Amino acid sequence: MDLNLLALFQAVAEADNFRAAADRLGVTRSAVSQGMRRLEDMIGVTLVTRTTRAVRLTEEGERLYASFSTPLAEISAALDVASGDNRPRGVLRLAVTSIAETVLSGPSLVTFAEAHPEVVLDVTVTDEEVDIVAAGFDAGIRLGDVIEQDMIAVQVTAQERESVVAAPAYVAAHGAPKHPRDLIAHRCIGWRPSPDTAPYRWDFSDNGVAFDVAVAPQITTNDLRLMLRAALAGGGITFATRETFRPFVERGELVWLLEDFLPPFPGFSLFYPHRRNMAPKLRAFVDHVKARHP
């Protein structure tokens, strides 16, 4: 088998588009299409379904991609080391949760980009529990307590705290809850990761005893920015990490609520698969994160 076809398939799987894959590889779109047909003929199965605008992996294609994407990345990194080319370069793909405000606020990513001009950062903001290997990401950032055990994790932030907030106008009109269970009687703005999941249950602690409250949000979304804007407009009480709300509380646009019931929890971590040879671009990013968050 021509192993170059596997690299071509990897580009197609990660780009979801023949033209984008062709641009990435520096070849024509027809060369990508012909190469995919050759690979499918050799294997004897259909790996992608084609439409006029995009391609999607079939079940067999997903399995093939998951099985070889990690070995190919290790081979590529090993070749860079063997050739003496240890410059951080290429596209670094990151999957970052929308609540990682410390990372998404900008400076951490910008200072890395300035220090490594040959690295292109491609950041996908998602709250789905993505299999970063299967999805073609180099690394991810999410809360440390939900990272798979077979991943290497590097702490990005210290302990975090959830916070409950509302606009002063809402509190003046409806009062402030004295206990988390009082939230059932309030207008709440909730979060859920996708349309087919229930709204997130809000976690609290009372004298060291953890519990959660299944609020009944009047507004539910998967967009943290919409939650924030709705709260600022007086739409109700909402819940997210403290750093999300801090600037607005300091300006008096929001107020903290239920502070005695919100203990700290493990913060965010950068995570990536264990590999014998780490690509220089990822090594540089890991070192950058460690330096900023010792």
Number of C-alpha atoms within 10 A of each C-alpha: 9 10 8 11 17 19 15 21 26 20 21 26 24 17 19 18 20 25 19 17 23 20 14 14 15 9 12 13 17 12 13 24 18 11 18 21 16 15 21 17 11 11 11 9 12 16 24 22 11 14 9 6 9 15 17 18 20 14 12 12 19 16 13 17 22 17 13 15 19 18 13 14 17 17 15 15 21 17 15 17 16 10 9 9 12 16 15 20 17 15 16 18 19 22 26 24 20 19 23 21 16 14 18 15 11 10 11 15 16 12 11 16 15 10 12 16 12 14 21 15 17 13 16 14 16 18 17 12 13 13 13 18 18 18 16 21 21 22 23 25 25 23 21 20 12 11 19 14 8 10 14 15 22 19 19 25 20 14 13 16 16 20 25 21 27 28 23 21 17 20 18 9 9 13 11 20 16 12 14 22 14 12 19 14 11 18 19 23 24 27 24 17 16 12 10 7 9 13 20 17 16 20 17 22 15 13 7 9 8 12 13 13 15 15 21 17 20 12 16 18 17 17 16 18 13 15 23 22 11 19 23 21 15 18 20 24 29 25 25 19 16 18 16 20 22 16 12 16 17 10 9 11 18 26 22 17 21 15 15 13 20 18 17 11 14 15 18 28 23 25 26 24 18 13 14 11 16 21 25 20 22 21 14 20 20 18 12 16 21 14 10 10 13 10
